[in-house]
């Protein structure tokens, strides 16, 4: 018990003293996760809105598959990317393996289905209400999607926050494609796993506290926004 309390005290000291290594890990985590969330939003939001306004054979199957990807195992994503980006893989010449870029790609693949699902559901409700108006005005699909984005701004923000929460908490995929290299690809989650296995609890606890606070903050904001969307 005393050892645990000393570890907690040391962890709080690291946070209070703005330990350079801790700040570097947190900064990389935020940078990678924010970039992945933005890319996931740019890819997933148009797909979600397009599925809401389009009618084609196999549409329901696409929606089911998209929702099924919400449970995509992170380690499997990491393994697939590793094979693609390794020297013997089809994308090996790009030299992306064990770089922050590979980590962004992995997090994007995991976050995009979340964005698609969270944008599709409210967009479907909005389209049911405004589709006649859009057809009367002769709006194209692109302009119809823009209309849904304008009407559903809160759902876009909710999707972004949910994607960010998914990305920043990820460890399985990014440790496979990032390698957990100190000062280069080490994020909060991978550092926590490594430092815990080494017995360096102060740094692991310090990062854990920061990650927990970020996750709670993002989840709270997303929950409040989803409540607002549900009331409309």
C-alpha positions in Angstrom: 0.0 0.0 0.0 2.8 2.4 0.9 4.6 1.6 -2.4 1.4 2.4 -4.3 0.9 5.7 -2.5 4.6 6.6 -3.2 4.0 5.8 -6.9 0.8 8.0 -6.9 2.8 10.8 -5.3 5.6 10.5 -7.8 3.1 10.5 -10.6 1.5 13.7 -9.4 4.9 15.2 -9.1 5.7 14.4 -12.7 2.4 16.1 -13.8 3.0 19.1 -11.6 6.6 19.5 -12.7 5.6 19.1 -16.4 8.1 16.3 -16.9 9.5 16.7 -20.5 9.1 13.0 -21.4 5.5 13.0 -20.2 4.7 16.1 -22.1 6.3 14.7 -25.3 4.2 11.5 -25.0 1.0 13.5 -24.4 1.8 15.9 -27.3 2.4 13.0 -29.7 -0.8 11.2 -28.6 -2.9 14.4 -29.1 -1.3 15.1 -32.5 -1.8 11.6 -33.8 -5.3 11.2 -32.5 -6.5 14.6 -33.6 -5.2 14.0 -37.1 -6.8 10.6 -37.3 -10.1 12.0 -36.0 -10.1 14.8 -38.6 -9.4 12.3 -41.4 -12.0 9.9 -40.1 -14.6 12.8 -40.1 -13.7 13.9 -43.6 -14.1 10.3 -44.9 -16.9 9.0 -42.7 -19.3 12.0 -42.5 -19.9 12.2 -46.3 -20.4 8.4 -46.4 -22.9 8.5 -43.5 -24.9 11.4 -45.1 -24.8 9.7 -48.5 -26.2 6.5 -47.1 -29.0 8.5 -45.6 -30.1 10.1 -48.9 -29.3 7.3 -51.3 -31.4 4.4 -52.3 -29.7 1.6 -54.2 -29.6 -2.2 -54.2 -27.4 -3.5 -51.4 -27.7 -0.3 -49.3 -29.0 -2.1 -46.2 -26.1 -4.5 -46.5 -23.6 -1.6 -46.6 -25.2 -0.1 -43.5 -25.0 -3.5 -41.7 -21.4 -4.0 -42.6 -20.5 -0.4 -41.6 -22.1 -1.0 -38.2 -20.3 -4.4 -37.9 -17.0 -2.6 -38.3 -17.6 -0.8 -35.1 -16.4 -3.9 -33.3 -13.3 -4.3 -35.5 -10.5 -5.8 -33.4 -7.7 -3.2 -33.2 -4.9 -5.9 -33.2 -6.3 -7.3 -36.4 -6.2 -3.8 -38.0 -2.7 -3.4 -36.8 -1.6 -6.8 -38.2 -3.2 -6.1 -41.6 -1.5 -2.7 -41.8 1.8 -4.2 -40.7 1.6 -6.7 -43.6 0.8 -3.9 -46.1 3.5 -1.5 -44.8 6.3 -4.0 -44.1 9.2 -4.2 -46.5 7.8 -7.3 -48.3 4.3 -5.8 -48.4 2.7 -3.9 -51.3 3.2 -0.5 -49.6 6.6 -1.3 -48.1 8.4 1.1 -50.4 6.6 4.1 -48.8 8.6 3.5 -45.6 5.6 4.2 -43.3 6.0 1.3 -40.9 6.9 2.4 -37.3 6.1 6.0 -38.0 3.4 8.4 -36.6 1.8 8.3 -40.1 1.2 4.6 -39.8 -0.4 5.2 -36.4 -2.7 7.8 -37.9 -3.8 5.4 -40.6 -4.5 2.7 -38.0 -6.6 5.0 -35.8 -8.4 6.4 -38.8 -9.5 2.9 -39.9 -10.8 2.3 -36.4 -12.5 5.7 -36.0 -14.2 6.0 -39.5 -17.0 3.4 -38.9 -17.9 5.3 -35.7 -18.2 8.6 -37.7 -20.3 6.9 -40.4 -22.7 5.4 -37.9 -23.1 8.6 -35.8 -23.6 10.7 -38.9 -25.9 8.3 -40.7 -28.5 8.0 -37.9 -29.3 11.7 -37.4 -29.0 12.3 -41.1 -31.6 9.7 -41.8 -34.0 11.5 -39.5 -33.2 14.9 -41.0 -33.6 13.6 -44.6 -37.0 12.2 -43.7 -38.1 15.7 -42.7 -36.4 17.8 -45.4 -36.2 15.4 -48.4 -39.3 16.9 -50.0 -38.0 20.4 -49.7 -34.6 19.3 -51.2 -36.3 17.7 -54.1 -38.6 20.7 -54.7 -35.6 23.0 -54.8 -33.8 20.6 -57.1 -30.8 20.0 -54.9 -28.1 17.7 -56.1 -26.8 14.9 -53.9 -23.8 17.0 -53.0 -25.9 20.0 -52.0 -28.3 17.7 -50.1 -25.3 16.3 -48.1 -24.2 19.9 -47.4 -27.8 20.7 -46.3 -27.7 17.7 -43.9 -24.3 18.9 -42.5 -25.7 22.4 -41.9 -28.7 21.1 -40.1 -26.8 18.4 -38.2 -23.8 20.3 -37.0 -24.2 18.9 -33.5 -24.1 15.3 -34.8 -20.9 16.1 -36.7 -19.2 17.4 -33.5 -20.5 14.4 -31.6 -19.0 12.0 -34.3 -15.7 13.9 -34.1 -15.5 13.6 -30.3 -16.4 10.0 -30.4 -13.8 9.3 -33.0 -11.2 11.2 -31.0 -12.1 9.2 -27.8 -11.7 6.0 -29.8 -8.4 7.0 -31.3 -6.7 8.3 -28.2 -7.6 5.2 -26.1 -6.3 2.9 -28.8 -3.2 0.7 -28.0 -3.4 -2.6 -29.9 -3.1 -1.4 -33.5 -0.7 1.5 -33.0 1.8 -0.6 -30.9 1.9 -3.0 -33.9 2.5 -0.4 -36.6 4.2 2.2 -34.5 6.6 0.1 -32.5 6.4 2.2 -29.4 9.7 3.9 -30.1 10.8 6.3 -27.4 10.6 10.0 -28.5 9.1 9.1 -31.9 6.0 6.8 -31.8 5.4 6.3 -28.0 1.9 7.4 -27.1 0.1 7.5 -23.7 -1.5 4.1 -24.1 1.6 2.3 -25.4 3.8 4.0 -22.7 1.4 3.0 -20.0 1.6 -0.7 -21.1 5.4 -0.5 -21.4 6.1 1.3 -18.1 3.7 -0.9 -16.2 5.5 -4.0 -17.5 8.8 -2.5 -16.5 7.5 -1.6 -13.0 7.8 2.2 -13.5 4.5 3.0 -12.0 4.9 6.8 -11.5 5.1 7.6 -15.3 2.4 5.0 -16.1 0.1 6.5 -13.4 0.8 10.0 -14.5 -0.1 9.2 -18.1 -3.1 7.2 -16.9 -4.4 10.2 -15.0 -4.1 12.4 -18.0 -5.6 9.8 -20.4 -8.5 9.2 -17.9 -9.2 12.9 -17.7 -9.2 13.4 -21.5 -11.4 10.3 -22.0 -13.9 11.5 -19.4 -14.0 15.0 -20.8 -14.5 13.8 -24.4 -17.2 11.2 -23.4 -19.1 13.8 -21.3 -19.2 16.3 -24.1 -20.2 13.6 -26.7 -22.9 12.4 -24.4 -24.3 15.9 -23.8 -24.3 16.5 -27.6 -26.0 13.2 -28.4 -28.7 14.1 -25.9 -29.2 17.4 -27.6 -29.5 15.7 -31.0 -31.9 13.2 -29.6 -34.2 15.9 -28.3 -34.5 17.6 -31.7 
